[in-house]
Amino acid sequence: MVTHVPAEAPGDERGALLSFVEAQRGAIRRSVLGLTEEQAASRPSASELSLSGLLKHVAETELGWLRLAQQRPNEKERSEETWAYSFRLVDGESIPMMLAFWDDVAKETEEFIRSVPSLNDTFPLPEAPWYPKDASVSMRWLMLHLVEEIGRHAGHADIIRESLDGKGAFDLVEEQGYPSQS
């Protein structure tokens, strides 16, 4: 991680988890800084991933996990037929639209996490071959999973961005005006 995540107030576990999720979001957001829509949609590496596609994917993924935790229907649920659309911008979507959408999701995630009675509260995992049958996870697990999921894709974004124009994560942090610290 190329930015410093401020220490939480003593005992503020929710704040600490939210700060680490936000730090990972920042890495994805920075990956599209100064790029055109075409550059962000390009696939300069062996992967089929693009920066704008990653941006959309992580925003929709966070929403999906939030809706699971809230036990509400996901308005952006993907089917097998539409799964590929979660990795590219379609139908007039743009980077500013995706950033705004993700900002709304992030705000809702924070409000939800701050409102749950306990990080020990649980919700059921969806049925999938990779999850244990009838398993539940805690809100704490959700936040750690978001750090893992977004962080993994932030690493992909680093490679794609550097392949595009040679700018690494430290360069983008400096461009945005943060001190380059580990």
N, C-alpha and C positions, 0 to 999 in steps of 0.2 A: 504494500500500500504506500502510495507516495504522498499522502496527506496525513496530518496528525489528527486523530479523532480525540476531541477533548474528553478528559476524564469526567465521568458522571459525578453528580453530587453524591456524597457518601450515602450508600444504601439505595440509590436511584437506579435499580436494575432496568426498569423500563426505559428510562432515559438513555442508559448506556446502549441497550440493544437497538433502540431507535437511531442513535447516533451512528452506530456501526452500519446499519442498513443504509442510512443516508450517505455515508462515505462511499459505499459501493455504488449507489445510484449516481453519485457525482462522477465516478470514473466512466460510467457509460455516457452520461451527458456530455462530459468533456470530449469524448471520442469523436463527436460530430461537430465540434467547434470549428467554425470557419470553412466548412465544406459546403459545396453545392449539393442539391438533392441528388444529382447524377453521381457525384463522387461518393456520397454516403450510401448509394444503392449499388455501387460497384462491388465486385468480388475479386480482389486482387491476389488472393491466395488460393491454395488448393481447395479450401473449404467453400461451400455454397453460401456461407454467411456473409452478410453485408452489415455495415454499421447501422443503417436505418432499420434493417430487419431485426437486428439485435435489440435496438431501442424499443421497437414495437413488441417484440417477444417478451422482454423482461417486464414491460408495463402490463401486458396482458397476463403474464404469469403471476405477478404480484396481485393483480385483481382476482385471479382465480383462487389463490390461497386465501386472500382476505374473505372472499365469498364463502369458501369452505368453513373458515373459522366462524364467520357470522351465521353459518347455516342458512344462507340465502341463495337463490338462483344466481348464476353468473350470466350477466347480459352479454358477455363476450365469449361464451363457451364455444369451443371449436369441436367440430366433428372430424371424423377421419377424412372426409372430403375437403374440409376447409382448413385443416391443420397447417398446410404449407403457407396459407395466407398470414399466419401469425409470424412469419419470418420475412415478410416483404410488405412494402407500402402499396396499397391498391386503392382504386376508386377515389382518386383525388386526395388521398392522405398525404401529409407532409411531415417533415421533421418538427416544425413548430406545433402542429396539431398533436403529434405523439408526445412531445415534451409537455404540453398543456394537459393532455390526458393523464400522463404519468404523475404530474404534479397533483392532480385531483385524487388519484389513487393513493399517492403517498400521504396526502393530508388525511384521507379517510382511514388509512392504516394507522396513522398516529392517533387519531381521535379514538379509534376502536381499541387499540392497545392500552391507551391511557384510561379507557372507561371500563375495561373488564375488571371484575372484582379481584381476580388473582391470575398471575401468570401460570399458575397450576391448573386453571380451568382447561378443560379439554374439548375437542371436537373430533368427530370420526374422520378417518382417512377415506378417500374414495376407494371404490373397488378397482383394483389394478393388480396385475400379476406380481409386481415388485413390492407391494405392501402386504403385511400380514392381514389375514382375514379378520374382519370386525375390530380392527385396531383404532385406537384414538391417540391423539398427541396433544401436548399442552400448547398454550399460547407462547411459552418460552421456546419450545421446539419450533414453532412457526417462525419466530423472529430469527432464530439461529439458522433455520433453513433458508430464509430470505437472504441472509448474509452469504451463505454458501452459494445459493443459486445465482444471485446477482453478481457476486464476486467471480464465479466461474466464467460468466459471460463477459465480465469486465476484462478478464484476461484475453478472451477471444478478441474483444474490441481493441485492446492494445496492439495485438499482432496485426490486425487488419489495418488500423490507422497507420502504424509504422510502415506497412507495405505500400500504403497509398502515397504518403508524402515524407516519410522518414521521421515524423514527429512521434516521440515516445511519450509516455505518461508524464514524466518530469517536465517536458517541454510544454505540454498542455496545461499542467498545473501552473507553471510560470506565466503562460499567456493569460490565464484566467485571473492572475494577480495574487495567487497564494504563494507563500514561501515554499520552496522545494525541500521538504523535510520527509524523512522516513518515519 
